[in-house]
Amino acid sequence: MRNKKSQFKKSSEFYNLIYKNKDSYSEAIYIDNFIKRFKPNTDHILELGCGTGRHLQEMLKLGYKVKGIDISAEMLQMIPKLEGLELECTNIVDFQSDKKFNVITALFHVVSYINDIDSLDSLFCNTKSNLSDGGLFIFDVWFTPAVMSIEPSIRVLEINNENYEITRIATPKIDYINNLVEVNYKFFIFDKNLNSNETFEEKHLMRHFSITEIDAIAKKHGFQNLVNEEWLTGKFPSNKTWGVVFVYKNG
Ligand SMILES: C[S@@+](CC[C@H](N)C(=O)[O-])C[C@H]1O[C@@H](n2cnc3c(N)ncnc32)[C@H](O)[C@@H]1O
C-alpha cells in the first residue's frame, strides 16, 4: 500500500466550522438526481475521501446504505456512529472492496488531491473493479481553465463564534508546468473557553484537470462519460468554473 499522509491532521477539528455554510443537503440531492437518472435502484454507495461525513449523513437520510473511506483518521473521528454507515480509514488510491457498489462518489475536490498520474491510474482501476456493471463514478475536480484564468491568490477566512476565533490564511504557490497548486494554510485559533492560542500550518497539494485529461484516463479504464458540468449549477464549464463534475458509467 502507498504511504500517504493525511493533510487534515490538525484542521479536522475545525473542518465542519470552516465549511458550515456549505449546503450538504442540496449537494446530496444533486448527487441523488444523477443516481435516479442513471442508476435507479441503487441501494449501496461508497464515498471516497468522505472527510467528516457531511454527504454520507445526508445520503443515509435519503435511504441509501453508505460506506465512507478516508485516509484521515482524524476526519473520520468527527463522524457520529449511525446505523447503516460503515467507515474505513484507508487510501482511496489502493482501495479494493470485497463487494461491489452501484455508485461511488468522491466529492469536494477529492480527486484533485490525487496529484500524480500513477496514483490516478490506480484510483480509476480500483474504482472500476469496485463498481457493479453499469455503476456510476461521480466526482468533481479543480478545472484547469478556471485555475489559469482566475489564478489562486492569498485568501483570508475569519470565523468568530461562541467558542472560537479562527483565522485561516491560504497562500497558493502555482506550478504551471505540472498543473499543480500547493496551498499553504496557516491557522490561528483562539479557544475562548480555555483562553488559549494555537497556531499550525498545513500544505495541500492540488492538481487541476482539463475535461480531455479526465476523459482520457476514464476511457482507458473502460468508463463511458455521461455528464461534465459545473458543480451544482449544471452550467456548461467555462474559465469561471472552479469545480467541474463528471459522471462516468462503468462499461
Ligand atoms: C476537501 S476534503 C473533502 C471531504 C468531504 N468529501 C467533503 O465533501 O466535505 C478532502 C478529503 O479527501 C481526503 N483524502 C485526500 N487524499 C486521500 C487519499 N489518497 N485517500 C483517502 N482520502 C483522501 C482527505 O483526508 C479529506 O478528508
The ligand as an ORCA input file, in Angstrom:
! r2SCAN-3c Opt
* xyz 0 1
  C     -11.678     18.714      0.848
  S     -11.876     17.272      1.832
  C     -13.493     16.714      1.291
  C     -14.186     15.906      2.355
  C     -15.632     15.556      2.041
  N     -15.736     14.776      0.823
  C     -16.480     16.815      1.951
  O     -17.162     16.999      0.943
  O     -16.502     17.583      2.913
  C     -10.813     16.080      1.058
  C     -10.803     14.755      1.776
  O     -10.112     13.810      0.974
  C      -9.318     13.021      1.833
  N      -8.215     12.433      1.036
  C      -7.271     13.084      0.320
  N      -6.436     12.202     -0.277
  C      -6.883     10.957      0.074
  C      -6.444      9.636     -0.218
  N      -5.394      9.404     -1.014
  N      -7.141      8.591      0.312
  C      -8.219      8.812      1.111
  N      -8.678     10.054      1.421
  C      -8.017     11.110      0.911
  C      -8.844     13.973      2.911
  O      -8.382     13.296      4.067
  C     -10.113     14.794      3.132
  O     -10.931     14.215      4.108
*
